[in-house]
Amino acid sequence: MAKELVLYTHPMSRSRIARWMLEETGADYQVQPLTYGDTMKSAQYRSINPMGKVPALRHGDAVVTEAAAICVYLADAFPEAGLAPPADDRAAYYRWLFFAAGPLEAATVNKALGFELSAEQEAMAGYGNLAIAQDALEQALAGGGHIASEAFSAADVYVGAHVGWGMDMMGTIEKRPAFVDYWQRVSAREAHQRANALDDALLKEMEAAQ
């Protein structure tokens, strides 16, 4: 019997990354929507994720939190989907997943919060400054391919989501040609389109129920 796969989510959150990744795997899964300040902070959900945040993924008895970790976990759990490079060719795959989860997210969140580092603080921050982080990412995408290999992978789900949201929703990432081209290509994938439609419908349902 297949393990039960459940996504704990809110459609206005990083859970959209996990939904996209689930759709890429083609696996059957259930969705448990949570509300901010209510079910997301309940004791029941905190037994799943003590942070009281989404997304979280339960696969049988295993629980995975953090969107990047969920992407990597699902790629390994469903190898038939081909969403991870071969085990001996994952240097760039791990590099850019963790770059987006660490330096890039820290830099963009600080920008969204209006927090600017002094020259002295930049030496302490893992990302230095947002321009440096964007330059590094632009260089990786300059060839017009995918972020980690010739083939699309879980790294493209995670990095792509950050690039798209940063440019189109948050205004934290510059609309450089390499970024625009990359986002147009990965966001055109059928799995991304399905995931977006499902989350948009879920958001309407949740709003109507309030």
C-alpha positions as CSV (number, residue, x, y, z in Angstrom):
1,M,0.0,0.0,0.0
2,A,1.3,3.4,-0.9
3,K,2.1,5.8,1.9
4,E,-0.4,8.6,2.4
5,L,1.0,11.9,1.1
6,V,-0.5,15.1,2.7
7,L,0.4,18.7,2.0
8,Y,-0.4,21.2,4.8
9,T,-0.8,24.4,3.1
10,H,-2.1,27.9,2.6
11,P,-2.3,29.1,-1.0
12,M,-0.9,32.5,-0.1
13,S,2.4,31.2,1.1
14,R,5.6,29.2,0.1
15,S,3.3,26.2,0.0
16,R,2.8,27.0,-3.7
17,I,6.4,25.8,-4.2
18,A,5.5,22.4,-2.6
19,R,2.3,22.1,-4.6
20,W,4.2,22.8,-7.8
21,M,6.7,20.1,-6.9
22,L,4.0,17.6,-6.1
23,E,2.4,18.2,-9.4
24,E,5.8,17.6,-11.1
25,T,6.1,14.2,-9.4
26,G,2.7,13.0,-10.6
27,A,2.0,11.4,-7.2
28,D,-1.4,11.3,-5.6
29,Y,-1.6,13.5,-2.6
30,Q,-4.1,15.1,-0.3
31,V,-4.3,18.8,0.8
32,Q,-5.0,20.0,4.3
33,P,-5.6,23.8,4.1
34,L,-4.7,25.8,7.2
35,T,-5.6,29.4,8.2
36,Y,-3.2,32.0,9.5
37,G,-3.5,32.7,13.2
38,D,-6.0,29.9,13.7
39,T,-5.5,26.3,12.6
40,M,-1.9,27.0,11.6
41,K,-1.1,27.8,15.3
42,S,-3.1,25.0,16.8
43,A,-1.6,22.4,19.0
44,Q,-2.7,19.7,16.5
45,Y,-0.7,21.3,13.6
46,R,2.2,22.2,15.9
47,S,2.6,18.5,16.4
48,I,3.4,18.4,12.7
49,N,5.4,21.6,12.5
50,P,6.3,23.2,15.8
51,M,7.0,26.5,13.9
52,G,3.3,26.8,13.1
53,K,4.2,27.6,9.5
54,V,3.5,26.1,6.1
55,P,4.3,24.2,4.0
56,A,4.7,20.8,5.7
57,L,4.5,17.5,4.0
58,R,3.6,14.2,5.6
59,H,4.5,11.0,3.8
60,G,3.4,8.1,5.8
61,D,5.1,8.6,9.2
62,A,7.7,11.0,7.8
63,V,7.3,14.7,8.1
64,V,9.2,17.3,6.1
65,T,9.1,21.0,6.5
66,E,10.9,23.9,4.6
67,A,10.0,24.2,0.9
68,A,13.5,23.4,-0.3
69,A,13.7,20.3,1.8
70,I,10.3,19.2,0.5
71,C,11.5,19.6,-3.1
72,V,14.6,17.5,-2.5
73,Y,12.6,14.9,-0.5
74,L,10.0,14.5,-3.2
75,A,12.6,14.2,-6.0
76,D,14.2,11.3,-4.1
77,A,10.9,9.7,-3.0
78,F,9.6,9.6,-6.6
79,P,12.7,9.0,-8.7
80,E,10.6,7.9,-11.7
81,A,9.7,11.5,-12.2
82,G,13.3,12.3,-13.1
83,L,13.5,15.5,-11.0
84,A,17.0,15.0,-9.6
85,P,20.3,14.6,-11.5
86,P,22.2,11.3,-11.1
87,A,23.7,10.9,-7.6
88,D,27.2,11.5,-8.9
89,D,26.2,14.7,-10.7
90,R,24.5,16.7,-8.1
91,A,27.0,19.4,-7.2
92,A,25.2,22.2,-9.1
93,Y,21.8,20.8,-8.0
94,Y,22.6,21.1,-4.3
95,R,24.5,24.3,-4.7
96,W,21.7,26.3,-6.3
97,L,18.9,24.8,-4.1
98,F,20.8,25.9,-1.0
99,F,21.8,29.2,-2.6
100,A,18.2,30.1,-3.1
101,A,17.1,28.8,0.4
102,G,20.0,30.7,2.1
103,P,21.6,33.8,0.5
104,L,19.0,34.6,-2.0
105,E,16.0,34.4,0.3
106,A,17.8,36.2,3.1
107,A,18.7,39.0,0.7
108,T,15.2,39.4,-0.8
109,V,13.4,39.2,2.5
110,N,15.6,41.9,3.9
111,K,14.9,44.1,0.9
112,A,11.1,43.5,1.3
113,L,11.4,44.5,5.0
114,G,13.4,47.6,4.1
115,F,16.4,46.4,5.9
116,E,19.7,47.5,4.4
117,L,23.1,46.3,5.6
118,S,26.0,48.6,6.3
119,A,29.3,47.8,4.7
120,E,30.5,46.3,7.9
121,Q,27.4,44.1,8.2
122,E,27.7,42.9,4.6
123,A,30.9,41.1,5.7
124,M,28.9,39.1,8.2
125,A,25.9,38.3,6.0
126,G,26.1,35.1,3.9
127,Y,24.7,37.0,0.9
128,G,26.9,40.1,1.1
129,N,24.3,42.2,-0.6
130,L,21.4,41.7,-3.0
131,A,23.3,42.8,-6.0
132,I,26.0,40.2,-5.4
133,A,23.4,37.5,-5.0
134,Q,21.6,38.5,-8.2
135,D,24.9,38.7,-10.1
136,A,25.7,35.1,-9.1
137,L,22.3,33.8,-10.1
138,E,22.4,35.7,-13.4
139,Q,25.8,34.2,-14.3
140,A,24.3,30.7,-13.6
141,L,21.4,31.4,-15.9
142,A,23.2,33.2,-18.6
143,G,23.3,30.2,-20.9
144,G,19.6,30.0,-21.1
145,G,19.3,26.5,-19.7
146,H,18.2,25.1,-16.4
147,I,19.8,26.0,-13.1
148,A,21.5,22.6,-12.3
149,S,21.8,20.6,-15.5
150,E,20.5,20.4,-19.0
151,A,17.3,18.8,-17.7
152,F,14.6,20.4,-15.5
153,S,14.9,19.4,-11.9
154,A,13.6,20.1,-8.4
155,A,16.2,22.9,-8.2
156,D,14.3,24.7,-11.0
157,V,11.0,24.5,-9.0
158,Y,12.6,26.1,-6.0
159,V,14.9,28.6,-7.7
160,G,12.2,29.4,-10.3
161,A,9.6,30.2,-7.7
162,H,12.0,32.6,-6.0
163,V,12.8,34.3,-9.3
164,G,9.2,34.6,-10.4
165,W,7.8,35.8,-7.1
166,G,10.7,38.2,-6.6
167,M,10.2,39.8,-9.9
168,D,6.4,39.8,-10.3
169,M,5.0,39.9,-6.7
170,M,7.5,41.2,-4.3
171,G,9.7,43.6,-6.4
172,T,12.8,42.2,-4.7
173,I,14.5,40.8,-7.8
174,E,15.4,42.9,-10.9
175,K,13.8,41.9,-14.2
176,R,17.1,41.1,-15.8
177,P,16.7,39.4,-19.2
178,A,18.2,36.1,-18.0
179,F,15.7,36.0,-15.1
180,V,12.7,36.9,-17.3
181,D,13.6,34.3,-19.8
182,Y,14.2,31.6,-17.2
183,W,10.9,32.3,-15.4
184,Q,8.9,32.3,-18.6
185,R,10.3,28.9,-19.5
186,V,9.8,27.1,-16.2
187,S,6.5,28.7,-15.3
188,A,5.1,27.5,-18.7
189,R,5.4,23.9,-17.5
190,E,2.1,22.0,-17.3
191,A,2.7,21.0,-13.7
192,H,3.2,24.7,-12.7
193,Q,0.0,25.7,-14.5
194,R,-2.0,22.9,-12.8
195,A,-0.5,23.8,-9.4
196,N,-1.4,27.5,-9.8
197,A,-4.9,26.7,-10.9
198,L,-5.4,24.4,-7.9
199,D,-4.1,26.9,-5.4
200,D,-6.1,29.8,-7.0
201,A,-9.3,27.6,-6.6
202,L,-8.4,26.7,-3.0
203,L,-7.8,30.4,-2.1
204,K,-11.3,31.2,-3.4
205,E,-12.8,28.4,-1.4
206,M,-11.1,29.5,1.8
207,E,-12.1,33.2,1.2
208,A,-15.7,32.1,0.6
209,A,-15.7,30.1,3.8
210,Q,-14.6,33.0,6.0
